[in-house]
């Protein structure tokens, strides 16, 4: 951490369950603490997460008024009243999703600075509200998401898809319908889903998948099994909309898996025909055309997988921590 004084950074979360948005703060906390800053994560109970090796500090919301910080971070609308209790020289709201009902109200606040977790969401916010949105895209942990040690030989062509079917913006039904369009001509197709039961809705998602295409569903896999999971895929397909940063698409690239995706949450790393095949909208027939193209062209799969792997390597949590460090210093008196 050359020529930068140690900063006192506080972040607020509504919980520390297994969510991509939670991982963002945990990974950043570790990376910023590793660069010599003090990072304190506040959430209601104040305990450490049991699924992640978080090496910075955690404290309960009840301790919010006990000290002041240089930087405050929050990206969750529901806990903004708590965030307002935090004493910090500069407070940042971190936009990670498009189109929340409270987005306009927060964007109009003059007491906050703003971060966007992708180029796409940052451009949208600047265009729509005329605010300054600092870029903070990423990230990837290469210790967890990396190419599998072995590529298993299989008879099926496996398409991996995030399995959170209850979240409409994840677009899982669009992927299913795209694969169903191809299944009659390609009976060796197989879907592979994954998810973790978290939050208030802890229904088993497996019975919610209705398709004639054979599928596997990996539920509640530990973090150390994620590279194995992506290694089961011949392609990863995402049909997200209103995303900020597409965690799963980035993770697939880090595991050297070719990706079919939408532009939502992927503009920083998905270059159509270069690092991925990008469908302009989450429409089944557009996704199906790109999946079929990948199936028919082994050299294309290999080329996209390698180019995606190289591209996403620039988006580590360490790189994001360095970027944020510069942003924080630039706004402090």
N, C-alpha and C positions, 0 to 999 in steps of 0.2 A: 504494500500500500504506500507507494512512493508519494511524498509531498502532500498527503492528505491526513489531516488530523482525525483521530478517532471520533466517530459520531455516536450519539445515543439515539437509537432508532426503536420506536415502538410500533407494533402492528396489532390490529384487532381482528379476531375471527369469531363467528358465532358458535363454533365447535371445532374439534380436531379429528373428525371422522375421516374415512378414506374417500376424499373427493379431490379431483384435479385442482380445484381452486384452493383447497387447503394445502395440498402438496406445494403449490407455488410459494406460499409463505414459509412453510417449513424448509424447503430447499433454499430459498433466499436467506432465511435466517442463518442457516448453516454457512452459506457462502459469505455473507456479510460479516458474520462473527469470525470466520476464518481469515478475513482481511483486516481484522483488528478492531472492528466496531463492536459496540455493545448492542445486542438485539434482544428485545423483550417482547414476547408474544402474549397478549392478553386474550383470554376467552372466559366464558362464564365460570367454569370450575377451576381453571388454572393448572390443571395437571398436564403432564407430558403425554403425547400420543403413544399408544402401545403398539402401533404398526410401523413406526418410523423412528429412526435414530436421530432425534432432534437434540442438537448439542448446545443450543442457545437457551435463554431463560424463558420460563412460562410463569404467568401470574394471573390471578382471578380478576374479574371486572371490579370486584370490591376494592382493589388496590389502585384503581386508575388515578385517583387524585393525589397519590402519595409523593410523586416526583415529576419533574419536567424533563422533556426530551428535546433533541434537536429536530428530529423528523418523526412524523406520525404517518402511518399507512392504514388504509381501510378500503375494501372493495365491496362491502356488503351493505346494501341499503337498509336492511332491517336493524342494524346496530349503529346507525348514524347518531342517535341520541347518546350512545355510549362514547362514540368517537368525539363528540363535541365536549365531553368531559375531560378529554386528554389535553394536557398542557404540552404544546410543542411549538418550536419556533417556526416550523413549516409543516403543514399537513397536506397530504396527497390522497385524493380519491383515485383508486385504481380501477378503471373501467375494464371489465373482462367479458361482458355480454352486451349485445345490442338490444335496444328497444325496451328496456325495463320501464314500467309505468312511472317511476320516479326519476328517470334519466334527466328529463328537462329541468326539473327542480334542482337537482344536484349540479347540473352543468351551469346553472345560473348563479351559483354561489361564488361570491368574491373573496371569501376567506380561505378558499382551497386552491391548491395546485392540482393538476390532473395528469394521470398516466394512462396509457392505452396498451393493452397486452398484445397488440398486433398493429401492423401498418393499416390494415383495412378499417379497424374500429377507430383508430386515431384520425384517419382522413375523414371518416363519416362524422365524427364529433366536431371536428374543426369546420367542416362544411355546413353542418346543420346548426351549430350554436355559436360559431365564431370564436371558440375558445382556443387556447394553446394547449395541445396535448402532447406531452413528452412520450417518445417511443420507448416501450419497455417490453419487447417481444421475447418469448422463450418460456420455458427452457426444457432442457433434456439432461438427465443424469446418466452418463454413459456407463456407470457402474451397474445400473439396473437394466437399462435398455441398450442392448448391444447385439450384434449378429450371433445367432446360435452356433455352438461349437460344431454341430453336425446338422446336415440337411437330410432328414429322413426320406427314404424312398417310399412312395405311396402311389396307389392306383387312382386316387381322386385328385381333383383340382380344388384346393381348399381356399375359400374366400373368408377372410376374417373380418368381423364387424363388431363394433361395440354393441353390447346387448341391452342397453338401457331403453327399452321400448316404451316405457311410461313417460319419457321426456320427449315431447314432440319435436323439439328443435334438433335432437340428435338424428332424426331422419331414418331410423332403423327400418320402418316399414317400406321406405322407398328402396333400400338396398335389397330387402327380401323380394319385393316385386320385380326388381331388375334381374335378380338371379332366376326367379321363376320364369321369366320370359325366355331365358336361355336353356333351362333345364330339359325341355323336351328334346332339343337337338344335342345337348351335352349331358347325358345322364350320369357322367362321372363327377359332376359338380357337387360340392359339399360346402355348407355354411358352417362357420365356427364363430360362436358368440362368446363374449366374456363380460362379466360385471361383478360388482361387489355390493352386498346388501348394506346400505347405509341410510341415514336420515330417518324421517318419519315413516316413509313408505317402504317397509321391509318385506313386501310380498315376494315370493319366489317368482322370478321373471320367466322361468323356463316354461311353465304352462301357458304363458301369454304369447309365445311364439307359435303362430299358426301358418304352416307352410308344408307343401308336399315335398320340398327339397330336403334331403337328409341333412341333419345338423347335429353338432355337439355344442354344449353350453358349459363353459368353465366358470364356476361361481366361487367367489371368495378366494381366489388364488393368492398366495403370499407374494410379496414383492420380488423375492428372489426367483420366482418362477415365471416372471414376465417375459424374459428373453426366450425361454422355452416355448411359451405360448405363441409369440410372434413367429417362432421358428416352425410352427405347424401350418403357416400360411403360405400359399403361392401368390396371393395378392391381398392387400387390405383395401376395403372400400368404405368411404365415409360420405354421407349425404347430409351433413350438417347445414343448418341455416341459423342466422342470428348468433353465430359463434364469435367469440373474441379471438382466442387462440385454440386451434384444434389439437388438443393434447394427443389424442390417439393417432392422428395422422403423423404427427411429429415423431411419436414413439415408434411407429411402424418404420419410418425412414431410418431412424437410429438403429433399428434391427435389420436393416438392409432388405426390407420387403417392398416390392413395387406398390405404388399407391394410386388409387382412383379416388378423386375427391371433388368437392365443390370449392369455389373460391372463399367460402365463409371460413375465416380463421386460418387460412393457409397461404395468404398472399405473400407472406414473408419468405416462404420456402418452396411453394408448389408452382413451378414454371411449366406450363402445359407443353408436353412433348419432350421436356428436358429432364425434369426431376419427378414428374408425375403426369398422369392424364387427368385433366381438369374438366369436369362437366360444368357448363355455365350456370345450371340450375339443378336442384335436387329432383330431377324428373327420371322415373325408372327407365324409359327407353334410351335416354342420354347416357345414363350410367351403364346400361346393358351393352351399348355399342362399345364403350371403352373397356369394359370387362372382356368382351369377346375379342377385341383387338389384342389385349394382353394374352389371352389364352392361346391365340393363334401365332404369337410371335415371341418365342423364347429369347432371342437376342434383345428384343425390346425390353422384356422384363428385366433381363440382367443389366442393361444399360441404365434404365430408370432407377433400379434398386441401388446401383453404385453411385449414380449422380445424386440421388436423394440422400444417401448416406453421407456423402461428402458435404452436401449443402447444409444439412441439419447439424453437422458438427460445429458450426459457428454459433449455435444457439444453446450453449451449455448454461447452467445456472451460474457458473463462475463468470462467464461473459456478461450475463445479465446483471450480476452484482456489480461488476466494474462500470457498466453503463449507468446503473442507478446511482452509484457513488458520485459520478460526474454530475448527474442531474441534481442530486441533493446539494452538492457543494455550490452549484451555479445559482441556486435560489436563496441560499443563506446569506445574511448580511456579511 
